Amino acid sequence: MQVVHSTKPVVPRDRLLRLPECEALTGCKKSTIYKLMKEGKFPRCVRITARMAAWPESAVLNWVQERIAGVEVKA
């Protein structure tokens, strides 16, 4: 029996977030998310079907962490 190994690189596990989850993670509403996406300031969505889009969770979480890191604490 011969074992065939895949030549694809191993990709870290990620999942796709639909809009309600994306809104919950970011605190932004749909219109803001799409506006920021259009301006290139938010991760692009992935087209799943002609009428369905989602965002890679890792990209959204990275975006949130960048916002947190950029916040200045005012005393």
C-alpha positions as CSV (number, residue, x, y, z in Angstrom):
1,M,0.0,0.0,0.0
2,Q,1.4,3.3,-1.1
3,V,0.8,6.5,1.0
4,V,0.3,9.6,-1.1
5,H,1.2,12.9,0.6
6,S,-0.4,16.1,-0.3
7,T,1.9,18.8,-1.8
8,K,-0.3,21.6,-0.5
9,P,1.2,23.6,2.3
10,V,-0.3,23.1,5.8
11,V,-2.6,26.0,6.5
12,P,-3.3,27.0,10.1
13,R,-6.9,26.4,11.0
14,D,-9.2,29.4,10.3
15,R,-12.9,29.9,10.0
16,L,-15.2,32.2,8.1
17,L,-17.3,34.7,9.9
18,R,-20.7,35.8,8.6
19,L,-21.7,39.5,9.0
20,P,-23.5,39.2,12.4
21,E,-20.4,37.6,14.0
22,C,-18.1,40.2,12.3
23,E,-20.3,43.0,13.7
24,A,-20.1,41.4,17.2
25,L,-16.3,41.0,17.1
26,T,-15.6,44.6,15.9
27,G,-18.4,46.6,17.4
28,C,-19.0,48.0,13.9
29,K,-22.3,47.9,12.0
30,K,-22.7,46.6,8.5
31,S,-22.5,50.0,6.8
32,T,-19.3,50.9,8.6
33,I,-17.7,47.5,7.8
34,Y,-18.5,47.9,4.1
35,K,-17.3,51.5,4.1
36,L,-14.0,50.6,5.7
37,M,-13.6,47.7,3.3
38,K,-14.2,50.0,0.3
39,E,-11.5,52.4,1.7
40,G,-9.1,49.5,2.2
41,K,-9.1,49.8,6.0
42,F,-10.9,46.5,6.8
43,P,-10.2,43.0,5.6
44,R,-11.9,42.0,2.3
45,C,-14.7,39.5,2.4
46,V,-14.5,36.1,0.8
47,R,-17.3,35.3,-1.7
48,I,-18.7,31.9,-0.8
49,T,-21.6,32.1,-3.3
50,A,-23.0,34.8,-5.5
51,R,-25.1,36.0,-2.5
52,M,-23.0,35.0,0.5
53,A,-19.9,36.6,1.9
54,A,-17.8,36.0,4.9
55,W,-14.6,37.2,6.5
56,P,-11.6,35.1,7.6
57,E,-11.7,35.1,11.4
58,S,-7.9,35.6,11.7
59,A,-8.0,38.7,9.5
60,V,-10.8,40.3,11.5
61,L,-9.1,39.4,14.8
62,N,-5.9,40.9,13.6
63,W,-7.8,44.1,12.6
64,V,-9.3,44.3,16.1
65,Q,-5.9,43.9,17.7
66,E,-4.4,46.6,15.5
67,R,-7.2,49.0,16.6
68,I,-6.5,48.1,20.3
69,A,-2.7,48.6,19.9
70,G,-3.3,52.0,18.2
71,V,-5.5,53.3,21.0
72,E,-3.8,55.8,23.3
73,V,-4.6,55.7,26.9
74,K,-5.6,59.1,28.2
75,A,-5.2,59.8,31.9
